[in-house]
Structure formats: structure tokens, C-alpha cells
Amino acid sequence: MSKMSIALSVNGRPVQGELEPRTHLADFLREDLHLTGTHLGCEQGVCGACTVMIDGRPSRSCITLAAACDGADVRTIESFDDDALMARLRDAFTRHHGLQCGFCTPGLLATAYDVVRRVPDADRNRIQKEISGNLCRCTGYQGAVAAIEDVLANSPPEATLRALPRSQSTPRTTGASDDVASTPAMTAVTSDQGIPASISDGVRLSRSITMDGSADDVWKVLRDIPSVVRCVPGAQLDGETTGDVVRGHMAVSLGPMQPKFGGVGRVAFNDGGRSGRIIGRGSDRLSRSQLDGELNFALTESGPESSRVDLDIVYQLKGPLAQFGRPAVVEEVADRLLAQTAENIGVRAKGGEPDAQAAKAVGGFGLLWAALVGFWKGLFRRS
């Protein structure tokens, strides 16, 4: 297999390498750079032992292609020797017996470091959820949770808790309109019935979609909740819509995984600005995973019989499915779902009814393959 060149920053120093496109970041770190503090466990992105920081975010290095990190800033456990916050975490883990064999410890410390910086007001329940992707066979997690609580309770230095700089914050997908940011104020979202008040951090996607139908006709579809739900493949309402609160579920089959997220959300519309916001929470019982999501959208006229919807999406996926939620793959899946939804809305805007097949849950191995192909195409375009 032919090799490719990559250049990135590892622990604050520039690094270049020649490697096969299939090389994972963990192997590159351990075998090429001899940074063996990054441990390999399951090598399937499940156990979390290989967690490192990529552009300020904890990431599974065993399922991250090294080539995808070209230009990225990577930080491994070896780089934290002079870090004040990590020193406090290490001390707390020692005092609270948060480690035994130590195999999971580098990845768990990286996750704990992210939790303290990103969620300084986290309670015990939030901490447990945040570290649920790091498996430990020795401690039962109680010591690790207590150690993180200790660090949070003793007010880490302000410098360690400041907001991450733009280069290290959650990346925003480029190439889409930012018009949604100026959407007029709408009905405030309140935190009742299990609906989150807001989603301050998570993976963010921005998209612009053009669809058939005038803005007036498309807005009629978007404004009618049952109508627009019928346009989303795999989505169904559960009962009547009560005010601005909706309950429903959505199924997506991604290869062997077939999650069905059921939950509740709140919808707000701004008729004058043809814009809106949806925020909600859902869970998949089979995988015990939770998804929080917020969608802001704005509709504009793009032609006599066409319109454009600008979307700003932020989501948090927690639980076992989060281990397979690579942003690049999620983006490919989201794009295909949005494309089918836009086509269905265009049909309804012109008085038609989407084909029954188009309303079914998209998925199967075809969707998985298409997502992977899209990811690889994007990778080679960047290289």
C-alpha cells in the first residue's frame, strides 16, 4: 500500500510522518513516536484506554486514522507533567484510590481533565455519565468519581477552567451559512418534562439545504409538526402534540446497529422571520445511549419555486453508541438524512405525498457503506 505524508503537532512539537492511509493514530503514537503512555485495549473504540486529546477534545486514538489528524493538535498523557490541573487530578486519584492496575488510567485521566475544564459545575450523576465511556475492571469507578468531585469542589485555578480557545473548541463545520446566528428571539425553552434548557457544548454541524417549492409553501409544511415529521425518514410522533411539546421516536439502522431513540422535545416558531428552534432529549433502551440535540433553522427564498433552509445543529451523544459516533461519519449520515428529508418536504410543498419507501427508516449496511465512502473521499480531498 502506498504511503502518505502527514504533519501535525504532538505534545506541542511539530511532527511529520510517512505512513499507510489505514494507520490508526494510536499505532502512529506508540510505534513511530514511542509515546507508549497511550494504551491499547479493545482496539474497537469501546474501552477508552487509548483516549488522547485531539484539538482539545478527548478522542479514541485506536479508531482515529492518523491521516485524519493531518494539521491537528494532539496531546497525549506524556505532555501533562507540568500541567497544574492534571497534577491535582493525579493527586486526587491517588488519595481516593481511583486506580489499581493502571491500564485504563491514561485514558481516564484525559477524560477527567476534559470534564473538569468543560463542566465545572458537574454533579456526581453528570460525572458518572461523562466517564461512562472509559471502562475500568478494577475500581468500580467510585474512587475515580470521588477524585473528580474532589478536584471540582476545591476550585481549580481559574486558568484551568477558562473557555478553550477557538482552535481547541468543538469544530464548526465550514462552508455553510451563518444566518441562523441572527435568528430573531423566540419563545424561551424551559427545562421541564426532561427537555434540556440548552446544549452549551457538543458536536456542531451547520448546513444549507435547497429544496423545491416557494418559501411560503415550504413554511406551511415546516410549520405543521405532523406534516414535517412524516417527511423525516424513520421518524414518528407518539400521540398528539401538546402545545409546543412533542413526543416521538426515530429509528436509524447503521450497519449492525439499529438504535431507536424515543424522547420529548420543544418546538418554537418565529413566523415573521420564518425561523424556529427544536430542542430535545431521546434515549435508546437497547444500547442505553442518550442523545441531546438542538436545531435552529431559518428559511429564505432562493428562487421563484425554490427555497433554502439554513440549519445549525448541536448534539451530545452519550453511552455505548458514543464510542462509534465519529463526527466525520455522523456528518455523512446526517447529510443523507437531511437530503431525503428535504426531498420529501419539497414533494409535500407542491401538494404531493412522499413515496412510502422514502418515509421508512433509512439504514442498513448501505448507509454504513455510503457514510464510510463519503468519509474516505473527504479524507483524500484534504490530503
N, C-alpha and C positions, 0 to 999 in steps of 0.2 A: 504494500500500500504506500502511495506517495506521501511524503511528509509536508507539513505546512509550518510556517513561521508564526509565532505569536510574541507579543510584547505586552507586559503587564507590570504592575507594581506588587511586590510581595513583601510584606512587613516593612514597608517604607523604602524599599530599594528597587530600582528598575531591573527587570528580569526578561531575558529573551530565550526562546527555545525553539527547537525543531522537533516536531512530534507528529504522530499519526492523528488524523482527524477524530478517531474513535477514542483517543486517550482521555481518561477522566482526570479531573483536577486533582483528586486525592492521589492518584498514581504519579502525576507530574510533581506534586509537592514532596512526596515521600521518596520516589526513586530518582528524580532528576535533581531536586533541590535538597534532598536528605533532611527534610523537615518532618521527622517521624513522630512529632507530637500530635499530628493529625492521625487518629486511629481509624482503622478499617474493621468494621464488624460484619454487618449483614451484606454490605455492598449492593443494597437494593433501595437505599434511601429511607429505611424504616427505623433503624435503631438510633440514629442521631450521633453516634460516636465520632463521625467524621466532620461534624459541623465546624465551619470556619466562617469568617466574616467576609462577604463579597460586597464591595461598595457600601459598607456599613450595615449590611443585613445578614443575619445568620442563614447559612445555606448549606445544603448537603453536598459535600465535595465528591462523594462517591458516585453520584448520578449527574454531576455537572461536568459537561465536556470542557476540557481545558481550553479548547479553541473558542468556546463561547465567552471566555473570560479575557479575550484579547482587549487590551486597553483598560481593564478593570483594576480596582484596588483590592487586593486580597490580604487578609490578616489572619495569621494562624496563632495558636496558643503560645508559640515561642516569642511573639512580639510584645507580650504583656508584662514583661519583667519589671519595667519601670512605670507601669500604669497604676495610679493610686486606687482607682475603683476596683481593678482586678485584685490588688493586694488585699483590699477589705473583703472581697468575696472569698479569696483563698483562706484567709484567716477565719472567716465565719464558717466555711465548710469544714475546717479542721476542728473548730470548737464544738460544732453541732454534729460532728460525725456524719457529714454529708457524703463521704466517700469511703470505700473499703478496698476493693481490688484496684480501683483507679482507671479501669479501661474506658469507662464512659465519661470520665471526669473532664477531659479537654472539651468535648462537645457540650457537656452540661454547663461548664463554666462559660462558654461562649454564649449559650442561650441565656444564662442568668445575667450576664453582662448586658445583653440586649434588653432584658426585662427591666432591669433597674434604670437604664437610660431612657427607655421608651415609655414605661408605665410606672412612673414614680409613686403613684397612689394605689398600686395593685394590692388587693387583699389576698388572703390565703387561697380563696377559691380561684381568683384570677391567676395567681402564681401556678397553681396546680395545672390549670388549663394551658398556660404558656409553656410549661416544661413537659407537657404530655407527649411530645414527640421525641423525647430523649429517654431511651429505655435503660433501666438500671436493675440488675438482678440481685444486688447485694443489700441495698439500704432500705428498700421500701419507700424511698423518696422523702420520708418525714424529716430527716436531717437536712436534706437539700432545701426543702421548702422553708424550714426554720432558719437556715442560713440566709436565704434571700430576704425573708421577713426581717431578720436582724439588721441587714445592711440598709434596707429601706427605712426601718424605724429609727436608725441612728443618723439620719440625714446626711447622706453622702455629700461631699463638697459640691457646691453649685456648678463648678466647671464640668463635673462628670455628668450632670443631668441636663445641661443646656441642649437645645434642639440641635440635631445633626445638621451640618452644613448641607447646602443643596447637592453637592457631589456625592454625599453619603446617604441622602434621604431616599425614600422609595421612588424609583424612577417613574417618570410620567411618559407615557408613550407619545412620541413626537409625530408630527405630520397631520394633526387633527386640529379642528378649530377650537379656540378658547372662548367662544362666545358664551358658553354656558356659565362661565365665571361671572358674567354681568347680568345673569337672570334676575328679574325683579323679585323682591321679597315675597314669600308665600306663607301659607299657614304654618305656624311653628309645629315641629314634630315633638311630641311628648313621649316620655319613656313609661308607657303603661302597656299592659297586655303582652309583655315580653318583647316589645319593639324597642330596639336601642334608640336612645335620644340622638346619637350621632356616631359616625365612624371616623375617628380622628386620624387613624393610621391604618395602613393596609396596602394592598396592591392596587394601583390605579391604572385605568385604561381610559383613553379618550378616542372617540371615533366620530366620523361624519358619514352619514348614510343618505344616499339619494334614492328616492322612490317615486313610482308613478303616482299621479294624482295631484291636484292642486292642494295648496296648504289648507284651504277651507275644508276640502273633502277629507284629507288625511287627519286633520284635527278632530273631525267628528268621530273618526274611528278611535283615535288616541284618547279622546275624552270619555268614551264609553268603555268602562273597565271590562265587562264581559266580552265585548267585541274584540278588544285588543288582546285579551288573554287567549281567545280562540286562534289568534294569529301566531302565538308563540309555540313552537313545536314542543310537545311533551308537557305543556302547562295546563292546569285545570283549576277552576275555582272550587272551593269547598263551601257550599251553601251560599246564602245571599250576602251581598256586600252591605255592611252596616256603616253608614256614614262614610268616613274616609278610611275605614279599616277593612282590609280584605284578607281572607284566608284561602290558602290553596296549596298546591304541590306541583313539583316539576320533576320529571324523570329524564335522565340523560344516561345513555349506555355508552361507556368509553372502553372499548375492548372487553375485557373480562369484568370490569367494574360497572355496576348498574345502580348508582345511587338514586334515591328518590327523596328529594328534600321537601318536607312539608313544613309550613310555618305561617306566620302572620306578618302583614306589612301595613304601612300607612301611605296613602297617596294624597298629594296636594297638587292642585292645578292653578295656573295663572292664565285665565282665558285671554286677557288683554295682551299678554306677551307670548301667548301660545307656548307656554313652557310648563314644566312640572318637576316634581320630585317624588321618588319612591324610596322608602327605606324599610328594611325588614330583617327578619331572622328566621332561618329554617334549619332543620336538622334531619339527618338520615339515620334512622334507627338501626339499620343493619350494620353500618360501619361506625356508628356512634360519632359521627362528624357533625360539626356545626358550621353554618355559613351565614355571616352577616354581610349585607350588601346595601349600598346606596347608589341610586341612579338619578342624576339630574339631566334633563333634556330640554332642548329648545327647537322649535320648528320654524323654518323660514321658507319663503317661496324661492324656488330656484329656476323656474320656467313657467310657461303657460299651463302645462299639465304635469309639472314635476315639482317636488319639494325636497328639502333637506332637513334631516334631524341631526343635531349635534348632541353627542352623548358624553357624559363624564361619569365614569363608573369607579367605585372603590369597593373592595371586598376584603373580608378576612375569612380564611378557611382554616378551621381548627379540627384536630382529631386525626385519625389514621389517614384520611384522604389528603390531608395537607402535605404528607410526605411525597405524594405524586403530583402535587399542584404546581409544577414548574411554570412560572409566568409565561414563558415562550409558548408552551403547549396550550396553556389556558387561553392565551390570546388567539391562537389558531382556532380552537373550539368555539370561543366567543364570536369570532368573526363569521364562522359558518352558521351559527345560530342566528346572529343578527341579520345576515344576508337572507336567510329563509324567512325570518320574521318580517323584514322589510318587503319582500316579495308578496307575502300574504296580506300585509296591510295595504299594499298597492291594489291588489285584487279587490279587497273589501271597499276601498275608497271609490272604486269605479262601479260599485253595486254588485260585485260578484261574490262568490264564496270560494275560499281556498280549497284546493283539492284535498280530499280526505287523507291522502298519503302524506301531504305536506304538514298536516296538523299532528302527525304522530311524533312520538319522541325520537329525535334523531340519535344516531349512535351506532353501536356495533363496532366491529373491527374496522369497518370502512372509515368511520370518523376518526378512530385512533390512527389509522394509517395516513389519512389526509392531514391530520394535525402534525404528525411526525415529518411528513414530506414537506409541509409548509415551514416547519422549524428548520429543517436542513437547508431548504432553499434560502431562507433568510440568513442562515449562518454563512453559506458560501457567498452570498451577496456582500456580506460585511467583510469577508476575507479577500 
